[in-house]
Amino acid sequence: MPGGVNSPVRAMRSIGRDHPIFVERGEGFELIDVDGHRYVDWVCSWGPLILGHAHPDVVEAVAGAAQRGTSYGAPTEGEVELAAEVCNRFESVEMIRMTSSGTEAAMSAVRLARAATGRDSVLKFAGAYHGHVDGLLAEAGSGLATAGIPASPGVTAAQAADTTVVPWNDFEAFEAALAEREFAAILAEPLPANMGLVPPGAGFLERVRELATETGALLVLDEVISGFRVARGGAQELLGVRADVTVMGKVIGGGLPAAAYGGSRALMQRIAPAGDVYQAGTLSGNPLAVAAGLATLQNLDAPAYNRLGALTERLATGLRDAAGDRPVSVVSVPGLVTPFFAPEPPRDFAEASACDLDAYGRFACAMLDLGIYPPPSQFEAWFVSLAHDEAAIERTCDAAAEAFAEALG
Ligand SMILES: Cc1ncc(COP(=O)(O)O)c(C=O)c1O
């Protein structure tokens, strides 16, 4: 396996480790590696595990589904239930189509936007990550930012030319880009979490919504991370901005491969076989993934979101206290936290990239040695789960006090 891994950030190269953690099992908020080390897990599979590892409801649902067969390639009742649950949570979503990964969902959302508008170009923001779709890799966050790759070889010039990249939170650059070109889609993570967590500044997302409507572009909000996490109805509920197309992933599959995109009935009816925009998948709506997703969403009620918000706040405050007066700024929204190694929270990818990445690496290595597993990159958010508790947070903040001292003196 290249780099010893099946997805790049796992390799931990950017923090200077020469090998990743090899996992034996997960239990609640803990990860146990093959050497028997236990870690408080703040990666949680990069987001899906909002209930923590091996939650009994999820395990039971998946085991029950597996007993009845692992895949049929034909529709099931569970898919209908999941679709109804999603539409009930997202006001802007009346129909969904499931896929197996967020990458596929983002790719398909762009195809739909192109078909619906008759335009080719898409606009994305620097530091946002929408999966490894050819046309969306330019200045992407997540693993590309971690590895310092501005754009991937293998992407054709034509695909790159169809994508305009604009700095996040930059009104002027955004407006100039829209004045210059007609876009099929404006893609945004409403709460970008792939350059670390960099929420929109006052009025920015509202302006994006407004200009998308004015210029006839579809607003595609990628809620693969924020969906079902920051609120019941994702960032759209939390921030009060509505998408034309919503991209979902991670939590929707409860730790199994599932994702989806959705929007108004009129728009989604363009998808085959209702319409002429082709998109398909052998394992789309897989019964095990649907069972895990449903079991997860059934646990995510109002008290659960209150608790997740309180745990996040407690972690953010604890990390702030542990950092003391060192140049660290901790940014959080419910369910997501990033301690940036910079005196002020970054407002865009350039500022996130200017953080003290070496210090973050030293910090993350020290945390691992102390039995805490933070994301092994400054450009990823910490994922809080409902399995985390006061003890987990205390263990983390005690270790962080030591790790900040080791990283920054
Ligand atoms: C915001 C966002 N969109 C899309 C994706 C791609 O999802 P997947 O890794 O399931 O293909 C990710 C993955 O981290 C993501 O964070």
The ligand as an SDF file (V2000), in Angstrom:
LIG
                    3D

 16 16  0  0  0  0  0  0  0  0999 V2000
  -16.2310   18.2460    3.3200 C   0  0  0  0  0  0  0  0  0  0  0  0
  -15.8860   16.9470    2.6550 C   0  0  0  0  0  0  0  0  0  0  0  0
  -16.4200   16.6530    1.4720 N   0  0  0  0  0  0  0  0  0  0  0  0
  -16.1650   15.4920    0.8450 C   0  0  0  0  0  0  0  0  0  0  0  0
  -15.3330   14.5450    1.4020 C   0  0  0  0  0  0  0  0  0  0  0  0
  -15.0580   13.2700    0.6950 C   0  0  0  0  0  0  0  0  0  0  0  0
  -15.6950   12.2020    1.3240 O   0  0  0  0  0  0  0  0  0  0  0  0
  -15.1260   10.7100    1.1550 P   0  0  0  0  0  0  0  0  0  0  0  0
  -13.8210   10.6610    1.8600 O   0  0  0  0  0  0  0  0  0  0  0  0
  -16.1980    9.8720    1.7840 O   0  0  0  0  0  0  0  0  0  0  0  0
  -15.0030   10.4550   -0.3110 O   0  0  0  0  0  0  0  0  0  0  0  0
  -14.7430   14.8080    2.6400 C   0  0  0  0  0  0  0  0  0  0  0  0
  -13.8440   13.8220    3.2680 C   0  0  0  0  0  0  0  0  0  0  0  0
  -13.1850   14.0590    4.2420 O   0  0  0  0  0  0  0  0  0  0  0  0
  -15.0280   16.0390    3.2920 C   0  0  0  0  0  0  0  0  0  0  0  0
  -14.4830   16.3480    4.4750 O   0  0  0  0  0  0  0  0  0  0  0  0
  1  2  1  0
  2  3  1  0
  2 15  2  0
  3  4  2  0
  4  5  1  0
  5  6  1  0
  5 12  2  0
  6  7  1  0
  7  8  1  0
  8  9  2  0
  8 10  1  0
  8 11  1  0
 12 13  1  0
 12 15  1  0
 13 14  2  0
 15 16  1  0
M  END
$$$$
